[in-house]
Amino acid sequence: MDFLELVQSRQSDRKFDASKPIEAEKLDYILQAAHLSPSACNAQPWKIIVVSDADLCEQVGKAAAGLGMNSFAKNAPLHLLLVEESANITSLLGSKIKGKYYPLMDIGILASHISLAAEYLGLGSCIMGWFDENKIKDLLSIPSKKRVLLDIAIGYSLAEKKKKKRKPIESIISHNKY
């Protein structure tokens, strides 16, 4: 599969086979891809919490299912929680000078690496920002001052692949000027 086929195939999967755990080799591959993710000034401002225990996965999934959102998450056999950590001084200084908070961008790139690695291995994923952060902090003993930015549910997808709907490419790209 070439890269464009990979990104075409990747979708937000919301239906997982709860009875099929993720093999250790596949999890290790995903974590290696995450480890290689780029970041501003090589700050790597993240900690990834791997939740693979079935009972804990269900509890984390329930914490993501507030107000009718993400009810599928409790069936995912794996959750990767992306926690913001302190960036290095160069990244923080650049953020201040340029008015752009690089750690948030870095963690978005990290999430993309994780979800594409999962897709490459034949796994589905869904990147979620909607969850009860305090409940997740309590469940996983995350310090109260830390920010849990994303929860990535991963599993063997039971969802059919759908054709992507995108704006026309001409409407999102220009050359040499706005």
C-alpha positions in Angstrom: 0.0 0.0 0.0 1.5 3.4 -0.9 1.1 6.4 1.2 -1.9 7.9 -0.6 -3.7 4.6 -0.4 -3.0 4.5 3.3 -4.4 8.0 4.0 -7.4 7.3 1.7 -8.1 4.1 3.7 -7.8 5.7 7.2 -11.1 6.8 8.7 -12.5 7.5 12.1 -13.8 4.0 13.0 -16.6 3.9 15.6 -17.3 0.2 15.7 -14.7 -2.2 17.2 -14.5 -6.0 17.9 -14.3 -5.8 21.7 -13.4 -9.5 21.8 -10.3 -9.1 19.8 -7.3 -7.6 21.7 -4.5 -5.9 19.9 -1.4 -8.0 19.6 1.7 -6.9 21.5 3.7 -6.6 18.2 1.2 -4.3 16.7 1.0 -2.1 19.8 4.8 -1.9 19.8 4.8 -0.9 16.1 2.3 1.9 16.8 4.3 3.1 19.8 7.5 3.1 17.7 5.8 5.2 15.1 4.6 7.6 17.8 8.2 7.7 19.2 9.4 8.9 15.8 6.8 11.7 15.5 8.3 15.1 14.9 7.9 18.1 17.2 8.9 21.7 17.3 12.5 22.0 18.5 12.3 18.2 19.2 10.5 19.0 22.4 8.4 15.8 22.4 5.9 17.5 24.8 3.8 14.4 25.5 3.3 11.3 27.5 1.3 8.4 26.0 -0.7 6.3 28.4 -1.4 2.9 27.0 -4.7 1.5 28.3 -5.1 -2.2 27.4 -6.7 -3.7 30.4 -10.2 -4.7 29.4 -12.0 -3.3 32.5 -10.0 -0.1 32.4 -10.6 0.3 28.6 -14.3 0.1 29.3 -14.1 2.7 32.0 -12.0 5.0 29.9 -14.5 4.5 27.0 -17.4 5.4 29.3 -15.6 8.6 30.3 -15.5 9.4 26.6 -19.3 8.7 26.2 -20.7 11.9 27.8 -23.8 13.6 26.5 -24.3 10.9 23.9 -21.0 11.3 22.3 -18.5 8.5 21.6 -20.6 5.7 23.0 -18.6 3.3 20.8 -15.4 4.0 22.8 -16.2 1.5 25.6 -15.8 -1.3 23.1 -12.3 -0.4 22.0 -9.7 -2.9 23.2 -7.1 -0.2 23.3 -7.0 3.5 24.3 -3.9 5.7 23.9 -4.3 8.9 26.0 -2.1 11.8 24.9 -1.1 13.9 27.9 0.6 17.3 27.4 4.0 17.5 29.0 6.3 20.5 29.4 8.0 21.5 26.2 11.6 22.5 26.1 12.6 26.1 26.5 13.3 26.7 22.8 9.8 25.5 21.8 8.2 27.6 24.6 10.2 30.6 23.6 9.2 30.2 20.0 5.6 29.8 21.0 5.7 33.0 22.9 7.5 35.0 20.2 5.4 33.7 17.3 2.1 33.6 19.2 1.6 29.9 18.3 1.4 27.2 20.9 3.6 24.5 19.3 2.8 21.7 21.8 -0.8 21.5 20.7 0.4 21.2 17.0 3.0 18.6 18.0 0.4 16.4 19.7 -1.9 16.7 16.7 1.0 15.4 14.6 1.6 12.6 17.1 -2.0 11.6 16.8 -1.7 11.4 13.1 1.3 9.2 13.3 -0.5 6.9 15.7 -3.7 6.6 13.6 -1.8 6.1 10.3 0.4 3.4 11.9 -2.8 1.6 13.2 -4.3 1.8 9.7 -1.2 0.4 8.2 -1.5 -2.6 10.5 -5.1 -3.2 9.6 -6.5 -1.6 12.7 -9.1 1.1 13.0 -8.8 4.2 15.2 -10.8 7.2 16.3 -9.2 10.4 17.7 -11.4 11.9 20.3 -11.1 15.2 22.1 -14.6 14.9 23.8 -14.3 13.1 27.1 -14.6 13.6 30.8 -11.0 14.6 31.5 -11.3 14.6 35.3 -12.7 11.1 35.3 -9.9 9.9 33.1 -7.3 11.6 35.3 -8.8 9.8 38.3 -8.9 6.4 36.6 -5.3 6.6 35.4 -3.7 8.5 38.3 -2.8 11.5 36.1 -1.7 14.5 38.1 -4.5 17.1 38.3 -2.4 19.9 36.7 -1.7 17.8 33.5 -3.9 18.2 30.4 -5.2 15.1 28.7 -5.6 16.4 25.1 -6.7 13.3 23.1 -7.9 9.8 23.5 -7.3 7.5 20.6 -9.5 4.4 20.5 -7.9 1.6 18.5 -9.2 -1.8 17.6 -10.2 -4.2 14.9 -12.8 -2.3 13.0 -16.2 -3.7 12.2 -17.1 -0.7 10.2 -17.3 -0.6 6.4 -14.9 1.6 4.6 -16.6 4.7 3.3 -15.7 7.0 0.5 -14.1 10.2 1.9 -16.0 13.4 1.4 -13.7 16.3 0.9 -13.9 19.8 -0.4 -12.6 20.2 -4.0 -8.8 20.3 -3.8 -8.8 23.6 -5.7 -10.7 25.2 -2.9 -8.1 24.4 -0.2 -4.9 25.0 -2.1 -3.4 28.0 -3.8 0.1 28.5 -5.3 2.4 31.4 -4.5 -0.3 33.6 -3.0 -3.5 33.4 -1.0 
